[in-house]
Amino acid sequence: MCRLFISHLAKSQQLAEYMAMIEFLKMHGCGNDFIVIDARKADITALLADETALARLCHRNFGVGCDQFIAIAATNKADAEMLIRNADGSVAGMCGNAARCVADIILNETGKPVITLAVGARVLECWRDAAGLVTVDMGAPKGVAETNVRPDLPAAVTVDMGNPHAVFCVDDAEAVDLAAIGPLVEHNALFPNRTNVEFVSAMPDGSLRMRVWERGAGVTLACGSGACASMVAAAQKGLTPRKATIHMDGGALALEWRESDGHVLMAGPVAYVFKGILSQG
């Protein structure tokens, strides 16, 4: 195990002492990376409430570094509950790639073929296929509508996958200056709670190319809920059928917007990077 000395991380000596010897996992899904702590084994209530300490922990120079901080909690609604914080310490409502990572942990832990994961108001069914890919039933999209966000952009398709997304279907997602446009859309007055931002284009082979600016995290290599939102937006725009591969900067996910119940299924890989211990330095 590696040790990360975090006395500089906390706002106070008390919080540093509180966090001493807490184990964590570093995981990623298609390069979208996470600090994962099992809150069933360690009380991290104070940490979850401290945005400054969380932001420091998620910082790639002063902390472990990640796109999102994830806590696994006990619940009577499902096999486990997933709590999410963005890299800036703010609360996030959904993270599809993290759901796959946590699902893999719970699948290994329980030995069940299918487990349930509570995330916000949703309870997600998750399972693993013979190739080791984890599928999450992300539920049905809500609030799907076209919205004119900026005069220099095409109309966005807004999609709620448990968190908000503004998806722009463009000719070439590679040509978009994501670092410049992403924050302007995230903080647009149309989105008082901010929004995730995706640019998606159709590929000659029928797949989709997606790039993402995540609310509270910035440019990331992948976004699972964003891929789901992009699948819905692209299918609604007629760019793709309801089943497609979505290529992101960090890898690819298989998506299906199921006609029978309107649920979006997302399948992809899970990676364990390392284990660590937060300890007072």
N, C-alpha and C positions, 0 to 999 in steps of 0.2 A: 504494500500500500504506500502511496505517496502522502506526505503531510503538507498541509498548507497552513502556514502560520498567519493568523488573521487578527492579531491585536490591532492592526491599523484598519481593519475592516469595520469594526463595530463603532458606534457613536460613543460608547461608554465601556469602562472596564467591566461593568456588571454584565453587559451583553456578551463581551468576549468570554467571560467565565461561563455564562449560560450556554454558549455554543461549544464549549470544550468537549472534544472527543466525540463529536457527532459524525457518523459515517455517511458517505454519499457515493453515488455512482455518477460517472460522466458517460452519457449515452448520446447517440444521434440517430436520426432518421433522414437519410439523403442529405446529410450535412447540416441539417437543422438540429443544433446541439443543446443539451440540457444537463443541468445539475439535478439529480433525483435523490431525494431524501425520504426514507420510510418514516413517516410521522406516527406510525403505529408503534414504533420502537423508541422514538425520541420526541420529547415535547418541544416543538419549534414554534409554539404559539407567538412568542414575542418576536421572533425573527420574521414570521409571516406578516406581522403588523408594522414592521419597520422598513419603509421603502428605501431609506438611505443605506441601511445595512445590506439589504437585498441587492440594490444597484451596485454596491461595492463588490459584493460576492460575485455578481454576474459580469463584472468588468474584466476585460481580457488582459489588462495590465496589472490591476491591483487585487484581483480575485481569481477564482477558478476560471471564469469566462464561460458564457453561454448565451444563447438566444432567449431561453426561458428557464425559470426555476420551477421545479416540479416537486410537490409533496404528495406522497401516497398516504391516505387517511382511511380509518375504519368507518364503515357506514352500515346501516341496516337496509339500505336501498339496493345494494349491489355487492359484488365480491370485494370491491374496493372503491374508494373515491379518489379522484385526481384533482388537486388544487394547483392553480397555475399563476405564476407571476411573470410579467414581462421583464426584460433586461433592465428597464428603468425602475423596477420595483412595483409597478402598478399591477392591478388585478386584471387577469385575462379570463375570458369566458370559455375558450376552447383552444385546443391545440391538437390537431390530428396526428402529426408525427409523434408527439409525446404520448398520445393515447396508444399508439402502436407499441412504443417502448414500455410503458407501464403494463399494457396488456401482456406482453411477452413475459414480464416478471411474474405476473399473477398466474398466467398459464403454467409456468414452470413450478410455481409455488403450490398450486392446487392440484395439478394433474388433470384438470377438467379439459374436455375438448372445446368447450365454449365458456367464456367467462363474461361477466357484466361489469361495466365500469361507469360509475356515476361522475358526470362532469357538468357542473352547474345544474340546470334543470333537466338535462338529458341523461338517460341511462343507455349506454352503448354496448351492443353485443360484439364480442371480439373472438377470433379464432385464428389458428395457424394452419397453413396448408402443408403438403408433403415437401415442398421446396423450402420451407422455413419462412415464407412470407406471412406477415400478420395482416389479417383483414379486420377492419373496423366498420361496422354499420353506423355511419355518422348521423342517421336519421334524415328526416325530410328538410329541405331548405325552406326558409320562411322569408317573407318580405321581398320576394323577387319582383323587381321593377326597374324600369329604365329611368335614369336620372341625368340631367345635364349638369355637370359639375363645374366645368371650365370651358370657355369658348374655344380654347386651343386644343381641346380633346374631344374625341367622340363621346356619345352618351355612354355612361357607365351602367352596367347591370348591377344593382345592389342585391346582395344575397346575405341572409343571416344563417350561418351554420352553427349557431351557439355563440358566435362572435360576428362582428360586422365586416363585410367585404364590399369593395367597389371594384368591379372587374371591367377592364377596358379591352374590347376585342379590336386588335389592330392588325395591320398588314405584316408588320415585322416587330416582334417584341424585343429583338436584339437591338433595334435602332433607338429605343426609348432611353432617354437620360433619366434612369430610375432614381438616382440619388438626388436629382434636382426636383423632379416632379412628385415623387413619393410623399415627401413631407408636406407639400402644398395641398395635396388631396387629403392626406391623413388629418390635417388640421383645418380643412375647409369648414366654413360655418354650417354647411348642410349636415355635418356630422358632429353634433355637440359632444358625443362620447368618443370622437375620433374613429378612424376606420383603417382596416388593412387595405392594401392597394395591390391589385394584380393587373399585369398586361399579358395578354394571351393572343397567340396567332396560330393559324392552322398550318400544318406541315404537309408536304406533298404525299406522304405515306398515310395520311389520315390521323396521325397523332397531333398533339398540341404542344406548343412551346410556351412556357409560363415563366415570368419573372415577378418577384414579389418584394414589396416594401411592407414590413410588418409594423403594426401599431405598437409603439413602445420599444421596438427593437431595431428598426431600420431595415436596410437591405439584408436579406438572409438567403441562404443557399436553397431553401425549400420551405414550403408551408403546406401542411396536409389539409387543413380546413380551407386554405386558399385554393388548393388544387380541386377540392370538392366544389367550391364556389365557381371556379373557372369552368369546370365540367358543365355545371348547370347553365352558366351564361353562354358558353359556346354552343351548347345544344339548342338553347332557346333562340340563338341567333342563326341557327342552321349551319354552323361551321363544322359540326361533327355529329355523328349519331350519339346515342346515350351511353355509349361504352367506348373508352379511348384510353390510350397511354398519354400521360402528361409528363413532358421532360422539363425539369427544373435545373438550375445551375449545379445542384448537388446530386442529382440522380432522377430516376423516373418512378412514378406511381401508376398503378392500374386503377382506373375509375369506372364505375358504372352508376348511372342514375336510373335506378330500377323503376320500370313502368308499373309494376304491380302495386306498389305502395308509396312510390315517390321517394324512397330512401336512397341515399348516396352511399355506395360501398367503396372503400378505399383500401387497396392492398399494396404493401411495400416492405422493404427490408428494415431490420432493426440492428443496431450496432452497439456493443458494449466497448467503451474506450478504456476506462480505468476506474479503480476504486480509490477512495481517499478518505482522509480524516480531517475534519476541521478541528484545530487545536489552538489553544491560547499560546501565543509566542511571547 
